[in-house]
Amino acid sequence: MTARKPTMEDVARKAGVSLKTVSRVVNQEPHVSPVLQRRVQEAISALGFRRNEAAARLARGATMLTIGLIMENISNEFYSRLAKSVEASAADHEALVVFGSYEERPERERMLVESMYARGVDSLIIVPSAGDHGWLAEHGGLTTVFVDRVPDGLERADVVLLDDVRGGRMATEHLLARGHRRIALISDDEALSSVHARATGYRAALREGGAEVDESLVVRGVFDPWRAGHEVARLLDLADPPTAFFATNNRAAIGIIQALRERPERPAYVGFDDFALADVFDPGVTVVRYDVTRLGRSAVDLLLRPSDTPRRVKVPVELVARGSGERPPPAR
């Protein structure tokens, strides 16, 4: 049974004030004494009350709140889970969500933004491409929050990020602790801030662990599992091949799994992003994991609480060991 959401009436009763006073505090209206404001805010915190932004818009004579979510490709598990989280969080405010995928084409991303804006969708959550986003400043009536990546070309932006540097460091340190020294990196475009940060953590862990940072073991620009698998096979055919891999996304991790089906070698590997069936493979896939629901909820919260000061939320990550990252290097 779902618990009933607290209402402004509940807040008024707990604070011992009128409903009108609560409404004034929630809507940031003037003429409320600091003492009453503090009592209302304490009651809000204690009850976990959240303002219904959609209802507030309707009360002001505005239309139903619609949030646009623009991302790389909703068919990717990360993006589909993010979309589900954003939709659930928006539903708490009785808001609607419309989706668009640009498949890493900056020109399509811009087209989606401008198309939604022209249709009255002026609140957007965007997973930005690697392209410049300075053009967004032309749309003064647009409210945006960025997820997973920092947009290029914008000095002021609200962003919800993963702790990517820590995740890259954590994965690499885990492999170093098992005795690996030749650790390959399989990644997509390092012009993306998240990918760059994960690679930064990887390189920092290698240096601090006394292992060589061998750029010949770094693969960039891999966007699909087939290409990742091809690159893994190429690296394993080197005269001095890697004994372990760090994949900066779920597609690269799947590519590693596919490549190893055809190989006698059994290198260790760690992926960034958990995915369905990761614990079903033999061995299970060791991953850097995070709470996608928290990513989506944080983005919606920032979007519905505009601020003059740019904000940055960092979502923590954790390493989940399932077997693939615990394999030792082969005996020499």
Helices and strands as residue ranges (DSSP letters): H 8-15, H 19-26, H 34-47, H 53-59, E 66-71, H 77-91, E 96-101, H 106-118, E 123-126, G 134-138, E 143-147, E 158-162, H 164-177, E 183-186, H 193-208, G 215-217, E 218-219, H 225-236, E 244-247, H 250-260, E 268-272, E 286-290, H 292-304, E 312-315, E 317-320, G 324-326
